[in-house]
Amino acid sequence: MVWKVIKTVFCIIICVVFLAGAAGFVYVYSVIKDAPQIDTGGIKALLSENSVLYDSFGQELDSVYFESKRTNVNYERLPEDLKNAFIAVEDKTFWTHSGFNLVRMAGAVIEAYKSGGKISGTSTITQQLARNLYLMESRSEYTLQRKLIEAYYSILLEQDLTKEQILEAYLNRISLGFGASGVQAGAQAYFGKDVNELALTECVALAAIVQEPHAYALIKTLPSTSVSEDDENILFRNSTYTYLDNSKASEKRRQMILGLMLEQELITDREYRTAMADDLSDYLNRSIGDETNDNTYFTDYAIKEVVEDLAYEFGFGEEKAWDMLFNGGLQIYTTIDVSLQHILESEFADDSNFPAVTGYRRDKDGNILRPAGGILLYAYEKYFDEEGNFLIKPDEFVRMDNGNVVLLFGKRLNFFRTESGGNVDFSVNFKSLYLREDGVFNTINEGTIVIPAEYKNRDGDGNLIIGARFFTENPDFFTDTDAGLMVSPDNYSLNRKVVQPQAAMVIVDYATGEIKAMAGGRGAAGRLLYNRSVRPRQPVRRSSRSPSMAPRFSPQL
C-alpha cells in the first residue's frame, strides 16, 4: 500500500515537472518567435562614430556628435589590462559561456519571483551588448520577457561573431559619462590620451564607471553658480560652467575591481599593490579646460558646407547627411589656421576696437526714434519692470462682455499670422528692444508671449482676440492689476541679446583662395553662428570616411 502511494506521488511530480517544462517552453518560444529579427553581420553600422575636423596642419580642431563622443578602435589596440578589468567585474566567464550564464539567470529569476521584484544582476558582456544595440527602448525594463529576448540575441551574437569581435563592439559602445561613449572617447575625455596608452589604474577607472555612468563619471560638469570658488575639486572653471574631479565617487568600486583582477590572476600582487596606492586624481586630464571656442564660426561654416556637399555627392536628403556627419566617423580636413583664428577672435572680443553707438534721438520714455519718426527700438527698462514682468497697459487692450480680451493692433505688441502643416496660429511678439550693459549697447530682436493657438484669433482690424476660455483654464497666466494685465517671465521668451555694432571678418589666402580665419559676430557663442560672415569660398579641403568606414567621400571645392 505504501509503495503504491509513493509511485502515485512520484508520477504526479513527474507530470507536474513535465507540464511546467512544457508551459515554460511554450512561453519562451512565444517570446522569441515575436522578437524582432536582428542582423548580427551589420553590427559595425550600429556603432556610430563622431566626426572629427582638422586644421590646415592636420591637428584635431573639433568633434561633431549628436549625444556623445565615440571613436571606434580595433581589438588589437585595446590594452590587455583594459579588457581584463571589464571582464573581471562584468563577466568573469566571458571566454567560456555561450552568450548568457544560465545558472546566474535562473537564480535571479527565482529570487525575483520570491521577492516580487525585478530581474537584475544577470547580464553577461554579450547580453549587455545585445541590450545596448537592439533593446535600447526597453533597456530599463527588468522583466522576464526582455531578459529572454536579450538572451536570445546574445546566443545569435555568439554564433555569428568571435569573442574578440563581441568584446571590441562592447567596449566601443558602452556609456562612460561626461559625454563619452566607448573606451577611446573615455580615455581622451578623462585622461587626454588614446586608449592604447592607458595605464592599469586608468583602465580600472573606466571599467568602474559602467555600472552607473552618471554617478561614477570621473569628471562632473556643473553650472559655475552652483560651485564655490574654493572647492578643492575644481579642474577648470569659467563664468558659465565648472569641471569637478569626481574620482572619489568610484574609489571603492575601483578597489573591488583590482581585487577581482588579482583573484582571477589577471594582475600580479605587485601590480595590485601599486594600483591600490595610486591617486586617480593625478591621472586626470589637467588641460581639460584649455580647449577654446575660438573656432566656432569657422567650424560651423565648414560643418554646414559638408552637409550640403554630402547631400549633393550621394544624392540623399539633408537629414541623412546630418546623420552621416553625426554618426559616420567622417574626417574633415579644413583650411583654418588656428593661430590666425585666435587672433581674430581676441580682437573681436575687445570692445575698444569697435565704435560706440551714438547719434540717435530718444523720446521721453527713452525709446530710440527712427529718422523719419516712430519708434525704432523700445527701452528695455521701460518695457519690463525690475522682476522682468511685462505690463499690457489699459490703452493697449479691451475687455469684451463675453469674457474675451482684445489686444489692440499698433501698440507695443505685433501679431503675425503663421501656418505650419495646415495649422494657423497668430504669434504675440514684443517689438525690438535695446539696453546698455557696462556701457555696451545691446539689442533684442523681439520676443514672444506664449499663448496656445486654440485660444487666439485676429479680427479684420488686425487686433488679436484671446478667448474667454483661456482666462478660465489659465487663471494665473495674466495678473489683473490696476495698471493693466501683467505677464510674468514664466509666460514669455526673449531672443538673445546682440552686441552692437555687429561686424564680421574673413581672412583669405590670396594665393590659394583658402579661408584661414573667420569671425561672424560679436558677443555670440554656440553652434551655427557663422551666418553674419560673408559667404566666400568653401573652407573644406577634403573630407573622407575614417579608415574603418570605407573612404569614398572626397570633394574638391
C-alpha positions as CSV (number, residue, x, y, z in Angstrom):
1,M,0.0,0.0,0.0
2,V,2.8,2.4,0.9
3,W,4.7,1.5,-2.2
4,K,1.6,2.3,-4.3
5,V,1.2,5.7,-2.7
6,I,4.9,6.5,-3.4
7,K,4.6,5.6,-7.0
8,T,1.5,7.7,-7.4
9,V,3.1,10.7,-5.8
10,F,6.2,10.2,-8.0
11,C,4.1,10.1,-11.1
12,I,2.3,13.2,-10.1
13,I,5.6,15.0,-9.5
14,I,6.9,13.9,-12.9
15,C,3.7,15.1,-14.6
16,V,3.8,18.4,-12.9
17,V,7.5,18.9,-13.8
18,F,6.7,17.9,-17.4
19,L,3.8,20.2,-17.7
20,A,5.7,23.1,-16.1
21,G,8.6,22.5,-18.5
22,A,6.2,22.3,-21.5
23,A,4.5,25.5,-20.4
24,G,7.9,27.2,-19.9
25,F,9.0,26.0,-23.4
26,V,5.8,27.4,-25.0
27,Y,6.2,30.7,-23.2
28,V,9.9,31.0,-24.2
29,Y,9.1,30.0,-27.8
30,S,6.2,32.6,-28.0
31,V,8.5,35.4,-26.7
32,I,11.4,34.5,-29.1
33,K,9.0,34.0,-32.0
34,D,7.7,37.5,-31.7
35,A,11.1,39.2,-31.1
36,P,12.2,41.5,-34.0
37,Q,14.8,40.0,-36.2
38,I,18.4,41.3,-36.0
39,D,21.3,41.4,-38.4
40,T,24.4,40.5,-36.4
41,G,26.5,40.9,-39.6
42,G,25.7,44.6,-39.6
43,I,26.9,45.3,-36.1
44,K,29.5,47.9,-37.2
45,A,26.8,50.0,-38.7
46,L,25.2,50.3,-35.3
47,L,28.4,51.6,-33.7
48,S,28.2,55.2,-34.7
49,E,31.3,57.4,-34.5
50,N,31.7,61.1,-34.1
51,S,33.2,63.0,-37.0
52,V,36.4,65.0,-36.5
53,L,37.5,68.3,-38.0
54,Y,41.2,69.0,-38.6
55,D,43.0,72.3,-39.2
56,S,45.3,73.1,-42.1
57,F,48.2,71.4,-40.3
58,G,46.3,68.2,-39.7
59,Q,45.8,68.8,-35.9
60,E,42.4,67.9,-34.5
61,L,40.2,71.0,-34.3
62,D,36.8,69.9,-33.2
63,S,34.4,66.9,-32.9
64,V,30.9,66.7,-34.2
65,Y,28.5,64.3,-32.5
66,F,24.8,64.1,-31.6
67,E,24.6,62.9,-28.0
68,S,28.1,61.7,-27.1
69,K,31.6,61.3,-28.5
70,R,32.6,57.9,-29.8
71,T,35.6,56.8,-31.8
72,N,35.7,53.1,-32.6
73,V,39.0,51.2,-32.1
74,N,40.1,47.8,-33.2
75,Y,40.5,44.9,-30.8
76,E,44.3,44.9,-31.3
77,R,44.6,48.4,-29.9
78,L,42.8,47.6,-26.7
79,P,45.2,47.2,-23.8
80,E,45.1,43.8,-22.0
81,D,44.6,45.5,-18.7
82,L,41.5,47.3,-20.1
83,K,39.9,44.1,-21.4
84,N,40.7,42.2,-18.2
85,A,39.3,44.9,-16.0
86,F,35.9,44.8,-17.7
87,I,35.8,41.0,-17.9
88,A,36.8,40.7,-14.2
89,V,34.0,42.9,-12.9
90,E,31.3,42.4,-15.6
91,D,31.6,38.8,-16.8
92,K,34.4,36.6,-15.5
93,T,33.2,33.6,-17.6
94,F,33.1,35.6,-20.8
95,W,35.6,33.5,-22.7
96,T,33.7,30.2,-21.9
97,H,30.0,30.9,-21.9
98,S,27.7,30.8,-25.0
99,G,26.0,34.1,-24.5
100,F,24.5,34.1,-21.1
101,N,25.1,32.4,-17.7
102,L,22.2,30.0,-17.2
103,V,22.8,29.4,-13.5
104,R,23.0,33.1,-12.7
105,M,19.9,33.9,-14.8
106,A,17.9,31.0,-13.2
107,G,18.9,32.2,-9.7
108,A,18.0,35.8,-10.5
109,V,14.5,34.7,-11.8
110,I,13.8,32.6,-8.7
111,E,15.0,35.5,-6.4
112,A,12.8,37.9,-8.3
113,Y,9.8,35.6,-8.0
114,K,10.3,35.2,-4.3
115,S,10.7,38.9,-3.6
116,G,8.2,40.1,-6.2
117,G,11.0,42.4,-7.5
118,K,12.8,43.0,-10.8
119,I,15.2,40.6,-12.5
120,S,18.6,42.1,-12.4
121,G,22.3,41.3,-12.0
122,T,22.4,38.5,-14.6
123,S,23.8,40.2,-17.7
124,T,27.0,38.9,-19.4
125,I,29.0,41.2,-21.6
126,T,27.3,39.7,-24.6
127,Q,23.9,40.4,-23.1
128,Q,24.9,44.0,-22.3
129,L,26.0,44.4,-25.9
130,A,22.7,42.9,-27.2
131,R,20.7,45.2,-24.9
132,N,22.7,48.3,-25.9
133,L,22.4,47.5,-29.7
134,Y,19.0,46.1,-30.1
135,L,16.9,46.8,-27.0
136,M,17.5,50.5,-26.3
137,E,13.8,51.3,-25.9
138,S,13.3,48.6,-23.3
139,R,16.7,48.5,-21.7
140,S,15.4,49.9,-18.4
141,E,12.7,47.2,-18.2
142,Y,13.8,44.4,-15.8
143,T,11.2,41.8,-17.0
144,L,11.5,38.1,-17.8
145,Q,10.3,38.8,-21.4
146,R,13.0,41.3,-22.0
147,K,15.6,39.1,-20.4
148,L,14.6,36.2,-22.6
149,I,14.9,38.3,-25.8
150,E,18.2,39.6,-24.5
151,A,19.5,36.0,-24.0
152,Y,18.2,35.0,-27.5
153,Y,20.0,37.9,-29.2
154,S,23.1,37.0,-27.1
155,I,23.1,33.5,-28.5
156,L,22.8,34.8,-32.1
157,L,25.8,37.2,-31.4
158,E,27.9,34.3,-30.1
159,Q,27.0,32.2,-33.1
160,D,27.9,34.8,-35.7
161,L,30.8,36.7,-34.1
162,T,34.0,35.8,-32.4
163,K,34.6,36.6,-28.7
164,E,37.1,39.2,-29.8
165,Q,34.5,40.9,-32.1
166,I,31.9,40.9,-29.3
167,L,34.3,42.4,-26.8
168,E,35.5,45.0,-29.3
169,A,31.9,46.1,-30.1
170,Y,31.0,46.2,-26.3
171,L,34.0,48.4,-25.4
172,N,33.3,50.7,-28.3
173,R,29.6,51.0,-27.3
174,I,29.5,51.5,-23.6
175,S,28.5,54.7,-21.9
176,L,31.2,56.3,-19.8
177,G,29.6,59.5,-18.7
178,F,30.9,63.0,-19.3
179,G,29.6,62.9,-22.9
180,A,31.8,59.9,-23.8
181,S,30.7,56.6,-25.4
182,G,33.3,53.9,-25.9
183,V,36.7,53.5,-24.3
184,Q,38.6,55.6,-26.8
185,A,36.3,58.6,-26.1
186,G,36.5,57.9,-22.4
187,A,40.3,57.8,-22.5
188,Q,40.5,61.1,-24.3
189,A,37.9,62.8,-22.2
190,Y,39.3,61.8,-18.8
191,F,43.0,61.3,-19.4
192,G,43.8,63.2,-22.5
193,K,45.3,60.2,-24.3
194,D,44.5,57.4,-26.7
195,V,43.1,54.1,-25.3
196,N,46.2,52.1,-26.2
197,E,48.3,54.4,-23.9
198,L,46.2,53.7,-20.7
199,A,47.9,52.6,-17.5
200,L,46.3,49.9,-15.3
201,T,44.9,52.4,-12.9
202,E,43.2,54.3,-15.8
203,C,41.9,51.0,-17.3
204,V,40.3,50.1,-14.0
205,A,38.8,53.6,-13.6
206,L,36.9,53.2,-16.9
207,A,35.7,49.8,-16.0
208,A,34.3,51.2,-12.7
209,I,32.1,53.8,-14.5
210,V,29.9,51.4,-16.5
211,Q,27.6,50.4,-13.6
212,E,26.4,54.0,-13.0
213,P,27.9,56.3,-15.7
214,H,26.2,59.4,-14.2
215,A,27.2,58.8,-10.6
216,Y,30.7,57.4,-11.3
217,A,31.8,59.8,-14.1
218,L,35.3,60.8,-13.2
219,I,34.7,64.4,-14.1
220,K,31.4,66.3,-13.5
221,T,30.2,69.4,-15.3
222,L,28.2,71.9,-13.2
223,P,27.0,75.5,-13.6
224,S,29.6,77.7,-12.1
225,T,27.0,79.5,-10.0
226,S,26.4,76.2,-8.1
227,V,30.1,75.6,-7.2
228,S,32.1,77.5,-4.6
229,E,35.3,79.1,-5.9
230,D,37.1,77.4,-3.0
231,D,36.1,73.9,-4.0
232,E,39.3,71.8,-3.9
233,N,38.0,69.5,-6.7
234,I,37.8,72.2,-9.4
235,L,39.7,71.2,-12.5
236,F,38.6,74.1,-14.7
237,R,36.2,77.0,-14.2
238,N,34.8,79.8,-16.3
239,S,31.8,82.1,-15.9
240,T,29.4,79.5,-17.3
241,Y,30.5,76.0,-16.1
242,T,32.9,74.2,-13.9
243,Y,34.6,70.8,-14.3
244,L,35.0,68.9,-11.0
245,D,37.1,66.0,-10.1
246,N,34.6,63.3,-9.2
247,S,37.1,60.3,-9.0
248,K,36.4,59.7,-5.3
249,A,32.8,58.5,-6.1
250,S,34.1,55.3,-7.7
251,E,37.0,54.6,-5.4
252,K,35.5,51.6,-3.6
253,R,34.4,50.1,-6.9
254,R,37.9,50.5,-8.4
255,Q,39.4,48.8,-5.4
256,M,36.9,45.9,-5.8
257,I,37.9,45.5,-9.5
258,L,41.5,45.4,-8.6
259,G,40.8,42.7,-6.0
260,L,38.8,40.7,-8.6
261,M,41.7,41.0,-11.1
262,L,44.1,39.7,-8.5
263,E,41.8,36.9,-7.5
264,Q,41.4,35.9,-11.2
265,E,45.2,36.1,-11.7
266,L,44.8,38.8,-14.3
267,I,47.4,41.0,-12.5
268,T,50.3,40.3,-10.2
269,D,50.4,41.1,-6.5
270,R,52.9,43.9,-7.2
271,E,50.6,45.5,-9.8
272,Y,47.7,45.2,-7.4
273,R,49.6,47.0,-4.6
274,T,50.9,49.7,-6.9
275,A,47.5,50.4,-8.4
276,M,45.8,50.4,-5.0
277,A,48.3,53.1,-3.8
278,D,47.7,55.3,-6.9
279,D,45.7,58.6,-6.6
280,L,43.4,58.7,-9.6
281,S,43.3,62.5,-9.4
282,D,46.9,62.6,-10.5
283,Y,45.9,60.8,-13.8
284,L,43.0,63.1,-14.8
285,N,43.4,65.4,-17.8
286,R,44.6,68.7,-16.3
287,S,44.4,70.6,-19.6
288,I,40.7,69.8,-19.9
289,G,39.7,73.4,-19.8
290,D,42.3,74.6,-22.3
291,E,40.0,73.9,-25.3
292,T,38.7,77.1,-26.8
293,N,35.6,78.1,-28.7
294,D,37.5,80.5,-30.9
295,N,37.0,78.2,-33.9
296,T,33.2,78.1,-33.6
297,Y,32.4,80.4,-36.6
298,F,34.8,78.6,-38.9
299,T,33.9,75.1,-37.9
300,D,30.1,75.9,-38.1
301,Y,30.6,77.1,-41.6
302,A,32.6,74.0,-42.5
303,I,30.0,71.7,-41.0
304,K,27.2,73.3,-42.9
305,E,29.1,73.1,-46.2
306,V,30.0,69.4,-45.6
307,V,26.3,68.6,-45.0
308,E,25.3,70.3,-48.3
309,D,28.2,68.6,-50.1
310,L,27.3,65.1,-48.7
311,A,23.7,65.5,-49.8
312,Y,24.9,66.6,-53.3
313,E,27.6,64.0,-53.6
314,F,25.5,61.0,-52.6
315,G,22.1,62.2,-53.7
316,F,20.2,61.9,-50.5
317,G,18.3,64.3,-48.2
318,E,19.7,66.8,-45.7
319,E,18.5,64.7,-42.7
320,K,20.5,61.7,-43.8
321,A,23.5,64.0,-44.5
322,W,23.4,65.3,-40.9
323,D,23.1,61.7,-39.6
324,M,26.2,60.8,-41.6
325,L,28.0,63.8,-40.1
326,F,27.0,63.0,-36.5
327,N,27.4,59.2,-36.6
328,G,29.6,58.3,-39.7
329,G,33.1,58.9,-38.3
330,L,34.0,61.4,-41.1
331,Q,37.4,63.0,-41.1
332,I,37.0,66.6,-42.3
333,Y,40.2,68.5,-43.3
334,T,39.8,72.3,-43.3
335,T,41.9,75.2,-44.3
336,I,41.8,77.0,-40.9
337,D,45.0,78.5,-39.4
338,V,44.2,78.3,-35.7
339,S,46.8,80.9,-34.7
340,L,45.1,83.5,-37.0
341,Q,41.7,82.4,-35.8
342,H,42.7,83.0,-32.2
343,I,44.0,86.5,-33.0
344,L,40.8,87.3,-34.9
345,E,38.6,86.2,-32.0
346,S,40.7,88.0,-29.5
347,E,40.3,91.3,-31.4
348,F,36.6,90.8,-31.8
349,A,36.2,90.2,-28.0
350,D,37.9,93.6,-27.3
351,D,35.0,96.2,-27.2
352,S,37.5,99.0,-27.6
353,N,38.1,98.0,-31.2
354,F,34.5,99.0,-32.1
355,P,32.9,102.4,-32.1
356,A,30.2,103.3,-29.6
357,V,26.6,103.5,-30.8
358,T,25.7,107.3,-30.7
359,G,23.8,109.9,-32.6
360,Y,20.3,108.6,-32.1
361,R,17.2,110.5,-30.9
362,R,15.1,109.3,-28.0
363,D,11.6,110.2,-26.8
364,K,10.6,111.0,-23.2
365,D,10.5,107.3,-22.3
366,G,14.0,106.6,-23.6
367,N,12.8,104.8,-26.8
368,I,15.0,105.3,-29.8
369,L,13.3,107.0,-32.7
370,R,13.5,106.5,-36.5
371,P,14.9,109.4,-38.5
372,A,11.5,109.7,-40.2
373,G,9.6,109.4,-37.0
374,G,8.2,106.5,-35.0
375,I,9.9,104.2,-32.5
376,L,12.8,102.1,-33.8
377,L,13.8,100.4,-30.5
378,Y,12.0,100.3,-27.2
379,A,13.9,100.9,-24.0
380,Y,14.2,97.6,-22.1
381,E,14.0,99.2,-18.7
382,K,10.6,100.9,-19.5
383,Y,9.3,97.8,-21.2
384,F,9.8,95.4,-18.2
385,D,9.9,96.1,-14.5
386,E,12.8,95.0,-12.2
387,E,11.3,91.5,-11.9
388,G,11.0,91.1,-15.6
389,N,7.2,91.4,-15.7
390,F,5.6,92.9,-18.8
391,L,2.5,95.2,-18.3
392,I,-0.1,95.5,-21.0
393,K,-1.4,99.0,-20.4
394,P,-5.2,99.9,-20.3
395,D,-4.9,101.7,-23.7
396,E,-3.5,98.5,-25.3
397,F,-6.4,96.1,-24.7
398,V,-10.2,96.0,-24.4
399,R,-12.3,93.6,-22.3
400,M,-15.4,92.3,-24.1
401,D,-18.7,91.5,-22.3
402,N,-18.4,87.8,-23.4
403,G,-15.0,87.5,-21.5
404,N,-12.8,87.8,-24.5
405,V,-9.8,90.2,-24.3
406,V,-8.7,92.1,-27.4
407,L,-5.1,93.2,-27.7
408,L,-5.0,96.3,-29.9
409,F,-3.0,96.5,-33.1
410,G,-0.4,99.2,-33.5
411,K,0.7,99.3,-29.8
412,R,3.8,97.6,-28.3
413,L,2.9,94.1,-29.5
414,N,3.0,92.6,-33.0
415,F,0.6,89.9,-34.2
416,F,1.8,87.7,-37.0
417,R,-0.1,85.0,-38.8
418,T,1.9,81.7,-39.1
419,E,1.0,78.4,-40.7
420,S,2.6,75.0,-40.3
421,G,1.2,71.7,-41.6
422,G,-2.1,73.4,-42.4
423,N,-2.5,74.7,-38.8
424,V,-2.9,78.5,-38.5
425,D,-1.6,80.5,-35.5
426,F,-1.2,84.1,-34.5
427,S,2.0,84.9,-32.7
428,V,2.1,87.6,-30.0
429,N,5.5,89.3,-30.3
430,F,7.3,92.1,-28.4
431,K,8.8,94.8,-30.6
432,S,12.6,95.2,-30.8
433,L,14.3,96.5,-27.7
434,Y,17.7,97.9,-26.6
435,L,19.6,98.1,-23.4
436,R,23.1,99.2,-22.2
437,E,25.2,96.9,-20.0
438,D,28.6,98.1,-18.8
439,G,28.5,100.8,-21.4
440,V,27.9,98.3,-24.3
441,F,24.9,98.8,-26.5
442,N,22.8,95.7,-27.0
443,T,19.6,95.0,-29.0
444,I,17.0,92.3,-28.5
445,N,15.2,91.4,-31.7
446,E,11.7,90.7,-30.4
447,G,10.3,88.0,-28.1
448,T,7.1,86.0,-27.8
449,I,4.2,85.7,-25.3
450,V,3.3,82.1,-25.4
451,I,-0.4,81.5,-25.8
452,P,-1.7,78.3,-27.4
453,A,-3.2,78.7,-30.9
454,E,-6.6,77.3,-29.9
455,Y,-7.3,80.4,-27.8
456,K,-6.4,83.1,-30.3
457,N,-7.8,84.7,-33.4
458,R,-7.5,88.0,-35.2
459,D,-10.2,90.4,-36.4
460,G,-10.4,92.5,-39.6
461,D,-8.6,95.4,-38.0
462,G,-5.5,93.4,-37.1
463,N,-6.4,93.2,-33.3
464,L,-5.7,89.9,-31.5
465,I,-8.6,88.2,-29.7
466,I,-7.9,86.0,-26.7
467,G,-10.9,83.8,-26.0
468,A,-12.5,83.9,-22.6
469,R,-11.8,80.1,-22.2
470,F,-8.1,80.8,-21.9
471,F,-8.6,83.0,-18.8
472,T,-10.8,80.4,-17.3
473,E,-8.4,77.5,-17.9
474,N,-5.2,79.5,-17.2
475,P,-6.2,81.9,-14.4
476,D,-2.6,82.6,-13.3
477,F,-1.2,83.4,-16.8
478,F,-2.2,87.1,-16.6
479,T,-2.2,89.1,-13.3
480,D,-5.0,91.7,-13.2
481,T,-3.7,94.9,-11.7
482,D,-4.9,98.5,-11.5
483,A,-2.2,99.4,-14.1
484,G,-3.3,96.7,-16.6
485,L,-2.6,93.0,-17.4
486,M,0.8,91.7,-16.1
487,V,2.7,88.9,-17.8
488,S,5.4,87.2,-15.8
489,P,8.8,86.0,-17.3
490,D,7.5,82.4,-17.0
491,N,5.0,83.1,-19.8
492,Y,7.2,84.8,-22.4
493,S,10.5,84.4,-24.1
494,L,13.0,86.9,-25.4
495,N,15.5,86.4,-28.2
496,R,19.2,86.7,-27.1
497,K,20.9,90.0,-26.7
498,V,23.1,91.1,-29.6
499,V,26.1,93.5,-29.1
500,Q,26.1,96.5,-31.4
501,P,27.6,97.4,-33.7
502,Q,27.9,93.9,-35.2
503,A,30.8,93.0,-37.5
504,A,32.2,90.1,-39.5
505,M,35.6,89.3,-41.0
506,V,37.1,86.6,-43.2
507,I,40.8,86.2,-43.8
508,V,41.6,84.6,-47.1
509,D,44.9,83.4,-48.5
510,Y,45.1,85.5,-51.7
511,A,47.3,82.9,-53.4
512,T,45.1,79.9,-52.9
513,G,41.7,81.4,-52.1
514,E,41.6,79.3,-48.9
515,I,39.8,80.7,-45.9
516,K,42.3,80.9,-42.9
517,A,40.1,82.5,-40.3
518,M,36.6,83.7,-39.8
519,A,34.6,85.7,-37.3
520,G,30.9,86.0,-37.8
521,G,29.7,88.3,-35.0
522,R,30.4,90.0,-31.6
523,G,29.4,88.6,-28.2
524,A,27.9,85.4,-29.6
525,A,28.7,81.8,-28.6
526,G,27.4,78.5,-29.7
527,R,26.9,76.4,-32.8
528,L,26.0,77.6,-36.3
529,L,26.6,81.3,-35.8
530,Y,28.7,81.9,-38.9
531,N,25.8,83.5,-40.8
532,R,27.0,87.1,-40.2
533,S,30.1,86.4,-42.2
534,V,30.3,86.9,-45.9
535,R,29.9,83.7,-47.8
536,P,33.2,83.3,-49.7
537,R,34.8,80.1,-50.9
538,Q,34.4,76.8,-49.2
539,P,36.9,76.2,-46.3
540,V,36.9,72.4,-46.6
541,R,39.8,71.0,-48.5
542,R,38.7,67.4,-48.4
543,S,36.6,65.0,-46.4
544,S,36.8,61.3,-46.1
545,R,35.5,58.4,-44.1
546,S,37.8,57.2,-41.4
547,P,39.8,54.1,-42.4
548,S,37.2,51.8,-40.8
549,M,34.4,53.4,-42.8
550,A,35.5,52.7,-46.4
551,P,36.8,56.0,-47.6
552,R,34.9,57.4,-50.6
553,F,33.8,60.9,-49.9
554,S,36.5,63.3,-51.2
555,P,35.1,66.6,-52.6
556,Q,37.4,69.2,-54.0
557,L,35.8,72.6,-53.6
